Every structure is written in C-alpha cells, then in structure tokens.
Amino acid sequence: MEIKPHNFWYAVNNTEVVVMPSSYLETFGITRLHYHLVSELMDSVNRIRVREGTIQSRQPQIVMPSSYERDILEGFGDQANQYLDWLREHAKDLRILEYGFKVQKTEISEQVISGHVKDILDRVKKSAQEKNDPLTGVILGVDDPWDVCVLKFMVDVIRQSAPRNIQDLNRRRLWEDVNGVPRGVRADIEKFFLMARGHPELVKELGLRLRRYGLFEEYEDRFFALVRQQAN
C-alpha cells in the first residue's frame, strides 16, 4: 500500500502517544479526555503547531455482532472516518464495545511556535505532567490529517480501558444471554422505552436503536403500541 501525506495511514503510522492518560475510561459514565497534539508544519522548517482540545467518550455500550454503529464519530473529518471503517473490518478487539466519542471543536486551541520539534514536545510533555491530570495525554503526530492522530490516541486509550470496562460489565452480569441477546442490550432497550414514554421526541431514537441492534421485529408490536399511545 502506498502511503501518502494526507492519507489516514500516513497519520496513523506517524502518531506516537508520548504521554498516555493514567486513568481508564468510565464504564458507567461519560469521560472527557484532554489532549495536546504536537506536529510539524508540512511547508515550513522548524515551525511547530501545538493543539489542545478535549475528546468526550460516552458510556461504553455492548454491541450486537450484526449491528456495529456506523456513526459514532462527531467532529472528525473524512480521513478519520476512513480509519474507523478500517478498524471496523480488522480490529476485532474494538468491536466488543462501542465508545461513541467526539472532538469538542469549540474547545480546541492552537498556536504555532518556532523551534525544534523535540524541544517543544519536551516542554509540552513537562507542562502536561506538572498538571498531574490523569485524563490528559500528549501526542506527537502530523499536521494533516491531524484528527486521525487524535483518533489513534483514542483507540489506544480504549484498548487500555476495555479489559477494565468488560470486567465491570461482567460484575453486573450484563454479558449474560437473555433469549439470545446480552442482558446489557436488553437493559438499554428497556431504558429507552421508559424514556420514550415521557419524551415523545425520543421515539425515533428508540426505533433507530432497535434497528441497530437488529431487534426491531422482536419489539415491533410494543414499539408501534407506544407510537399509537402518543398519537392519541
């Protein structure tokens, strides 16, 4: 495979997580990670861009083998989505759970600094470590497509967190089979039925979730009964 600049493989192969967060992603809640991304400008010598931003990961969800969610990225570009497509096909260890996450673009800041990339990276690393934030990471990557570097960072964090997340889910017996479906999936569906009763705007999301799990036919009568109830 020919790897060119601006290609997601170029970004993946040139991404190094210099400082990994010391905390795991929350199993039963939302996690907000803070990152620093250091990259050399492609058309300038000794000009370094330093980006700061946050990534938000929602509570991990158990994924049915036939229904891995298509749109779990928000705020990422085309190359990052192509990388995610590749992960869906090849990274089997990431298909057990779904960690929907997004770059909080409103919180991204950046500055361009003159100097050698190693010296600037050392300064950024030292500054990040002095804050002693267990949810902060430092990344050395490329300037374009830089969001692939952020996604690669998130994939590494997921791989670090997944065993702990799975252990937590096991303790709550959410992997147990209930009529051919994990208990955690059944629980998620029941939660959405309950929410949709009081919030009609969530009915569409409930239908999409049932289809994504491949269980719409099983819950079809109950779903349309809810639709009729709210129409009256």
TORSEMI-492149 format. One line per field, with one value per residue (C-alpha): y, z, x; residue number from 1; residue in three letters. Coordinates in pm, whole numbers, always signed. Each point is the difference from the previous one (the first is absolute). Layout:
! TORSEMI-492149
v [Y;...]
w [Z;...]
u [X;...]
k [NUM;...]
r [ALA;...]
***
This chain:
! TORSEMI-492149
v [+0;+340;+237;+368;+320;+84;-375;-147;-271;+269;+160;-329;-111;+336;+31;-64;+28;+153;+29;-244;+90;-193;-36;-236;+101;-6;-314;+151;+364;+260;+59;+321;-31;+296;-26;+196;-74;+111;-3;+154;+227;-178;+304;+169;-86;+6;+125;-209;+3;-86;-80;-50;-138;-250;-328;-117;-372;-109;-301;-316;-205;-370;-45;-272;-175;+93;+360;+189;+365;+193;+354;+10;+289;+365;+280;-220;+32;-238;-163;-75;-166;-208;-111;-95;-205;-188;-64;-141;-256;-96;+99;-275;+97;+335;-151;-135;+341;+325;+318;+283;+300;+343;+278;+306;+241;+303;-66;-55;+257;+10;+197;-11;+14;+29;-258;-363;-247;-206;+305;+120;-351;-24;+333;-105;-336;+163;+252;-273;-219;+289;+36;-358;-59;-378;+65;+197;-134;+136;-103;+47;-11;+162;+331;-145;-200;+82;-134;-352;+39;+86;-303;-224;+136;-82;-353;-55;+127;-232;-299;+90;+41;-280;-287;+206;+104;-361;-111;+263;-112;-363;+84;+135;-311;+217;-259;-277;-139;+90;-175;+32;+362;+135;+120;+341;+45;-95;+247;+277;-65;+0;+326;+162;-126;+156;+329;+14;-31;+336;+161;-52;+152;-312;-245;+39;-65;-310;-133;+64;-172;-308;-21;+47;-292;-203;-47;+220;-295;-146;+330;+119;-45;+174;+282;+76;-24;+277;+204;-36;+86;+325;+88;-8]
w [+0;-97;+296;-92;+207;+80;-3;+327;-5;-25;+313;+189;-75;+109;+327;+332;+333;+213;+319;+51;+246;+322;+63;-182;-190;+219;-39;+122;-86;-238;-16;-121;-109;-48;-268;-125;-362;-124;-377;-247;-268;-332;-200;+255;+173;+381;+24;+244;+62;+348;+27;+320;+22;+160;-107;+160;+23;+100;+217;-182;-150;-80;-378;-180;-256;-286;+92;+63;-5;-311;+133;+329;-93;+26;-99;-195;-366;-296;+59;+363;-109;-256;+280;+210;-291;-13;+376;-37;-249;+166;+369;+150;+354;-45;-117;+339;+132;-163;+132;-180;+17;-146;-17;+180;-276;+193;+254;-239;+20;-196;-31;-237;+161;-152;+113;-20;+35;+268;+220;-30;+61;+317;+122;-72;+167;+312;+22;-34;+263;+245;-8;+127;-185;-41;-306;-200;-289;-221;-365;-263;-339;-339;-92;-261;+58;+366;+120;-100;+256;+263;-100;+18;+350;+96;-140;+219;+305;-81;-28;+339;+157;-165;+230;+306;-161;-91;+354;+139;-239;+97;+367;-85;-213;-307;-234;+106;-277;+19;-284;-230;+90;+263;+318;-46;-340;+146;+284;-245;-201;+313;+111;-334;+3;+345;-111;-322;+193;+161;-287;-343;-174;+99;-184;-323;+182;+159;-344;-133;+301;-48;-365;+85;+242;-266;+238;-153;-102;+351;+155;-294;+162;+316;-194;-213;+308;+149;-322;+1;+369;-53;-310;+203]
u [+0;+140;-18;-27;-26;-363;-78;-131;+267;+266;-145;-42;+355;+139;-192;+169;-178;+273;-207;-288;-280;+45;-375;-236;-312;-310;-210;-326;+42;+144;+376;+163;+363;+230;+269;+301;+97;+341;+66;+245;-142;+38;+111;+227;+327;+7;-358;-199;-376;-127;-370;-196;-350;-233;-155;-320;-74;-348;-74;+116;-283;-5;-17;-196;+226;-235;-55;+323;-103;+99;+4;+187;+230;-95;+233;+243;+90;-17;+341;-86;-324;+193;+231;-303;-137;+331;-17;-352;+129;+327;+18;-214;+99;-178;-328;-105;-98;-104;+158;-175;+230;+43;+256;-131;+102;-119;+272;+288;+277;+322;+321;+295;+345;+345;+253;+102;-284;+178;+62;-361;-133;+210;-144;-357;+57;+148;-283;-264;+163;+27;-380;-24;-327;-64;-220;+259;+207;+279;+22;+271;-168;-46;-157;-237;-214;+57;-337;+111;+280;-259;-208;+307;+63;-359;+32;+306;-190;-293;+233;+144;-346;-200;+110;-100;-330;-82;+82;-240;-275;+59;-47;-346;-71;-65;+157;-239;-218;-370;-183;+300;+78;+245;-170;+163;-166;-339;+55;+87;-317;-219;+158;-83;-360;-40;+157;-205;-327;+59;+190;-164;+301;+197;-229;+194;+327;-156;-94;+350;+152;-220;+101;+366;-19;-182;-295;-271;-219;+11;-114;-212;-345;+109;+164;-307;-224;+212;-30;-381;-20;+188;-204;-325]
k [1;2;3;4;5;6;7;8;9;10;11;12;13;14;15;16;17;18;19;20;21;22;23;24;25;26;27;28;29;30;31;32;33;34;35;36;37;38;39;40;41;42;43;44;45;46;47;48;49;50;51;52;53;54;55;56;57;58;59;60;61;62;63;64;65;66;67;68;69;70;71;72;73;74;75;76;77;78;79;80;81;82;83;84;85;86;87;88;89;90;91;92;93;94;95;96;97;98;99;100;101;102;103;104;105;106;107;108;109;110;111;112;113;114;115;116;117;118;119;120;121;122;123;124;125;126;127;128;129;130;131;132;133;134;135;136;137;138;139;140;141;142;143;144;145;146;147;148;149;150;151;152;153;154;155;156;157;158;159;160;161;162;163;164;165;166;167;168;169;170;171;172;173;174;175;176;177;178;179;180;181;182;183;184;185;186;187;188;189;190;191;192;193;194;195;196;197;198;199;200;201;202;203;204;205;206;207;208;209;210;211;212;213;214;215;216;217;218;219;220;221;222;223;224;225;226;227;228;229;230;231;232]
r [MET;GLU;ILE;LYS;PRO;HIS;ASN;PHE;TRP;TYR;ALA;VAL;ASN;ASN;THR;GLU;VAL;VAL;VAL;MET;PRO;SER;SER;TYR;LEU;GLU;THR;PHE;GLY;ILE;THR;ARG;LEU;HIS;TYR;HIS;LEU;VAL;SER;GLU;LEU;MET;ASP;SER;VAL;ASN;ARG;ILE;ARG;VAL;ARG;GLU;GLY;THR;ILE;GLN;SER;ARG;GLN;PRO;GLN;ILE;VAL;MET;PRO;SER;SER;TYR;GLU;ARG;ASP;ILE;LEU;GLU;GLY;PHE;GLY;ASP;GLN;ALA;ASN;GLN;TYR;LEU;ASP;TRP;LEU;ARG;GLU;HIS;ALA;LYS;ASP;LEU;ARG;ILE;LEU;GLU;TYR;GLY;PHE;LYS;VAL;GLN;LYS;THR;GLU;ILE;SER;GLU;GLN;VAL;ILE;SER;GLY;HIS;VAL;LYS;ASP;ILE;LEU;ASP;ARG;VAL;LYS;LYS;SER;ALA;GLN;GLU;LYS;ASN;ASP;PRO;LEU;THR;GLY;VAL;ILE;LEU;GLY;VAL;ASP;ASP;PRO;TRP;ASP;VAL;CYS;VAL;LEU;LYS;PHE;MET;VAL;ASP;VAL;ILE;ARG;GLN;SER;ALA;PRO;ARG;ASN;ILE;GLN;ASP;LEU;ASN;ARG;ARG;ARG;LEU;TRP;GLU;ASP;VAL;ASN;GLY;VAL;PRO;ARG;GLY;VAL;ARG;ALA;ASP;ILE;GLU;LYS;PHE;PHE;LEU;MET;ALA;ARG;GLY;HIS;PRO;GLU;LEU;VAL;LYS;GLU;LEU;GLY;LEU;ARG;LEU;ARG;ARG;TYR;GLY;LEU;PHE;GLU;GLU;TYR;GLU;ASP;ARG;PHE;PHE;ALA;LEU;VAL;ARG;GLN;GLN;ALA;ASN]
***
